[in-house]
């Protein structure tokens, strides 16, 4: 699920940059999209890690 959310985040942020924010620079869109995708990947990983840690503490 983590990889799927990351893969979906990239094109969505790219489209937001293109149409909503009107960013024309390809490198700026690339940097913003990749940063958002990596951020989603890291945040989901942290959330899953906390869930596993909490579950281990309960056992």
MODELLER restraints for C-alpha pairs under 7 A, 6 or more apart:
rsr = mdl.restraints
at = mdl.atoms
rsr.add(forms.Gaussian(group=physical.xy_distance, feature=features.Distance(at['CA:2:A'], at['CA:41:A']), mean=6.01, stdev=0.5))
rsr.add(forms.Gaussian(group=physical.xy_distance, feature=features.Distance(at['CA:2:A'], at['CA:44:A']), mean=6.24, stdev=0.5))
rsr.add(forms.Gaussian(group=physical.xy_distance, feature=features.Distance(at['CA:3:A'], at['CA:41:A']), mean=6.98, stdev=0.5))
rsr.add(forms.Gaussian(group=physical.xy_distance, feature=features.Distance(at['CA:6:A'], at['CA:37:A']), mean=4.91, stdev=0.5))
rsr.add(forms.Gaussian(group=physical.xy_distance, feature=features.Distance(at['CA:6:A'], at['CA:38:A']), mean=6.98, stdev=0.5))
rsr.add(forms.Gaussian(group=physical.xy_distance, feature=features.Distance(at['CA:6:A'], at['CA:40:A']), mean=6.07, stdev=0.5))
rsr.add(forms.Gaussian(group=physical.xy_distance, feature=features.Distance(at['CA:6:A'], at['CA:41:A']), mean=5.74, stdev=0.5))
rsr.add(forms.Gaussian(group=physical.xy_distance, feature=features.Distance(at['CA:9:A'], at['CA:36:A']), mean=7.00, stdev=0.5))
rsr.add(forms.Gaussian(group=physical.xy_distance, feature=features.Distance(at['CA:9:A'], at['CA:37:A']), mean=5.46, stdev=0.5))
rsr.add(forms.Gaussian(group=physical.xy_distance, feature=features.Distance(at['CA:10:A'], at['CA:33:A']), mean=5.13, stdev=0.5))
rsr.add(forms.Gaussian(group=physical.xy_distance, feature=features.Distance(at['CA:10:A'], at['CA:34:A']), mean=6.32, stdev=0.5))
rsr.add(forms.Gaussian(group=physical.xy_distance, feature=features.Distance(at['CA:10:A'], at['CA:36:A']), mean=7.00, stdev=0.5))
rsr.add(forms.Gaussian(group=physical.xy_distance, feature=features.Distance(at['CA:10:A'], at['CA:37:A']), mean=5.39, stdev=0.5))
rsr.add(forms.Gaussian(group=physical.xy_distance, feature=features.Distance(at['CA:13:A'], at['CA:33:A']), mean=5.34, stdev=0.5))
rsr.add(forms.Gaussian(group=physical.xy_distance, feature=features.Distance(at['CA:14:A'], at['CA:29:A']), mean=5.95, stdev=0.5))
rsr.add(forms.Gaussian(group=physical.xy_distance, feature=features.Distance(at['CA:14:A'], at['CA:33:A']), mean=5.56, stdev=0.5))
rsr.add(forms.Gaussian(group=physical.xy_distance, feature=features.Distance(at['CA:17:A'], at['CA:23:A']), mean=5.54, stdev=0.5))
rsr.add(forms.Gaussian(group=physical.xy_distance, feature=features.Distance(at['CA:17:A'], at['CA:29:A']), mean=6.14, stdev=0.5))
rsr.add(forms.Gaussian(group=physical.xy_distance, feature=features.Distance(at['CA:18:A'], at['CA:24:A']), mean=6.65, stdev=0.5))
rsr.add(forms.Gaussian(group=physical.xy_distance, feature=features.Distance(at['CA:23:A'], at['CA:29:A']), mean=6.92, stdev=0.5))
